[in-house]
Amino acid sequence: MGRSKMRQTVCVTDRAEGFSIREVHSLTHETQKILRINSGNGTASILARDDSVFTLSLHGQLNYPFEKEQSDLDVALPDGAGDPEYLAALAQALDAMFSRFSPQLIIYLAGADPYEGDRLGRLKLSVDGLARRDRLVLDAAASRKLPVAIAMAGGYGRNIDDTVAVHLQTVSMASTYAGAAAPASPS
């Protein structure tokens, strides 16, 4: 049985690039704020001149793309960074993000490519580390009563079942938060 190969293309303003991105998007009253948990050249490039958007990128320093678009705040992690390094950097990034603005919504694009069994990612997070990553983002949102929308992206595991398991873990965990940040209904 053959296995199809799919290449995801990321758009930038003047060229196309391959590789997936994981993002957390936040929306304020008039300003869209975006927190990315990987280098997302498309988002950084397209929104670079938009003063209403803040981008924060947590990514593997030597991961593709090699020439990264500049975000408002870039956190580059060394090859092989595991759970402790990644989670500490994410916690600091979330603190920095929330100290700079107050979003009304987070759209979390969570990828599986930081997983230690990924063929393309250069980070080495365990399945437990990825669960803790998701919990950091979801707890930050829940503590502020912010709704979260989640989309999957990234993940090129040597074993496709591992990639699916990482994504399923994210969605399953998010379901436990359902209703925790439900906005007040208009009277």
C-alpha positions in Angstrom: 0.0 0.0 0.0 1.5 3.3 -1.1 1.8 6.3 1.2 1.1 9.7 -0.3 3.4 12.6 0.5 2.0 16.0 1.1 3.9 19.3 1.2 2.3 22.2 3.0 3.1 25.6 1.5 3.4 28.6 3.7 2.6 31.9 1.9 4.7 35.0 2.3 4.2 38.2 0.5 6.7 37.6 -2.3 7.3 33.8 -2.4 6.1 30.4 -1.3 7.9 28.3 1.3 7.2 24.7 2.6 6.9 23.5 6.2 4.1 23.9 8.6 3.5 26.5 11.3 1.9 26.3 14.7 0.3 29.5 15.9 -1.6 30.9 18.7 -3.7 33.9 17.5 -5.2 36.4 19.9 -7.8 39.0 19.1 -8.3 42.2 21.1 -11.1 44.9 20.7 -9.5 46.4 17.5 -6.2 44.6 17.3 -5.4 41.1 16.3 -2.5 39.7 18.3 -0.7 36.5 17.2 1.6 34.2 19.3 3.4 31.7 17.1 5.0 28.6 18.5 7.2 28.0 15.6 8.8 30.1 12.9 5.9 31.1 10.7 7.4 33.1 7.9 4.1 33.6 6.1 2.4 35.1 9.1 5.5 37.2 10.1 5.9 38.5 6.5 2.3 39.2 5.7 1.7 41.0 9.0 5.1 42.7 9.4 3.8 46.2 8.4 0.5 45.9 10.3 0.9 47.8 13.5 -2.3 46.2 14.8 -0.7 42.8 15.0 2.0 41.5 17.4 3.8 38.3 16.5 5.8 36.1 18.8 7.7 33.1 17.4 9.0 30.2 19.4 11.0 28.0 17.0 14.1 25.8 16.4 16.9 28.2 15.7 18.3 26.0 12.8 14.9 24.7 11.6 13.6 25.5 8.1 13.2 28.2 6.9 16.9 29.1 7.3 16.3 32.8 6.7 13.4 33.7 9.0 11.1 36.6 8.7 11.4 38.8 11.8 8.5 38.6 14.3 7.9 41.2 17.0 9.5 38.8 19.4 11.5 35.8 18.3 12.6 33.0 20.7 15.0 30.7 18.9 15.7 27.4 20.6 18.8 25.3 20.0 18.7 21.9 18.2 17.7 19.1 20.6 15.9 21.4 23.0 13.7 19.2 25.1 10.9 19.5 27.5 12.6 21.7 30.2 14.0 24.3 27.7 11.0 24.5 25.5 8.5 24.7 28.4 10.5 27.4 30.2 10.7 29.4 27.0 7.0 29.1 26.3 6.1 30.1 29.9 8.2 33.2 29.5 6.8 34.0 26.1 3.2 33.7 27.4 4.0 36.0 30.3 5.6 38.5 27.9 2.6 38.3 25.6 0.0 38.8 28.3 2.0 41.6 29.9 1.8 43.5 26.6 -1.9 43.1 25.7 -5.2 41.6 26.7 -6.7 39.4 24.0 -10.3 38.4 23.8 -9.7 35.2 21.9 -6.9 32.7 21.3 -6.7 30.6 18.2 -4.1 28.0 18.9 -2.5 26.2 15.9 -0.7 23.3 17.7 1.7 21.2 15.7 3.4 17.9 16.3 6.8 18.7 14.8 8.5 19.6 18.1 8.0 15.9 18.9 11.2 13.9 19.4 10.1 11.4 16.8 9.6 14.0 14.1 11.6 13.6 10.9 11.9 17.3 10.1 11.7 19.1 13.5 14.9 19.6 15.4 13.4 19.9 18.8 13.0 16.9 21.1 9.8 17.2 23.1 8.3 14.1 24.6 4.6 13.3 24.3 4.3 14.4 27.9 6.2 17.6 27.1 3.7 18.3 24.3 0.8 17.8 26.7 2.4 20.2 29.1 2.9 22.7 26.2 -0.8 22.5 25.5 -1.7 22.8 29.1 0.4 26.0 29.5 -1.5 27.6 26.6 -4.9 26.4 27.7 -4.3 27.2 31.4 -3.2 30.7 30.4 -6.4 31.2 28.4 -8.7 29.6 31.1 -7.2 31.7 33.9 -8.1 34.8 31.9 -11.5 33.4 30.8 -10.5 33.5 27.2 -12.1 31.3 24.6 -9.7 29.1 22.5 -10.1 27.7 19.0 -7.7 25.0 18.1 -6.4 23.9 14.7 -3.8 21.2 14.0 -0.7 21.8 11.9 2.8 20.3 11.5 4.0 16.9 12.4 6.2 14.6 10.2 6.7 11.7 12.5 8.6 8.7 11.4 5.5 6.8 12.6 2.3 8.5 11.4 0.5 7.0 14.4 2.7 9.1 16.7 1.8 12.3 14.9 -1.9 11.4 15.1 -1.6 10.6 18.8 0.0 14.0 19.5 -2.8 15.9 17.7 -5.5 13.7 19.4 -3.9 14.5 22.8 -4.2 18.2 22.1 -7.8 18.0 21.0 -8.7 15.7 23.9 -7.1 18.0 26.4 -8.8 21.0 25.0 -12.2 19.3 25.3 -11.7 19.2 29.1 -11.5 23.0 29.1 -14.7 23.4 27.0 -17.0 26.0 28.6 -14.3 27.2 31.0 -13.9 30.4 29.1 -17.4 30.7 27.7 -18.1 34.4 27.0 -21.1 36.0 28.7 -24.1 35.9 26.5 -25.7 39.2 25.6 -28.8 40.0 27.6 
